[in-house]
Amino acid sequence: MADFDYRTIDDVIHSRVRLAIMSYLASARAAEFTELKKVLKVSDGNLSTHLKKLEDHGYVKTEKGFVGRKPQTMVEITEDGSKAFKTYVDGIAAMLGQTNN
């Protein structure tokens, strides 16, 4: 624990909603916007704001398209996002004294 520096925790991921998004995508890999909105119980605007921040940091990518005539937005965790999330989780575990070294 002496080697742990709390300042290394990624503030981009550390927000409750962004942490929930990253946690969900870490296992699902990709999800439709409406699926995320339903699972996380957030508004369109709230989810959009958090996804934009994650996308600006390269942690997720969004792709807009259509299924038939219905618009669809897919959200996918990136390789950088997966690495950042693992680092975040490892940092929290270290802070709790639960390292797996």
Secondary structure, 3 states (H helix, E strand, C coil): CCCCCHHHCCHHHHCHHHHHHHHHHHHHCEEEHHHHHHHHCCCHHHHHHHHHHHHHCCCEEEEEEEECCEEEEEEEECHHHHHHHHHHHHHHHHHCCCCCC
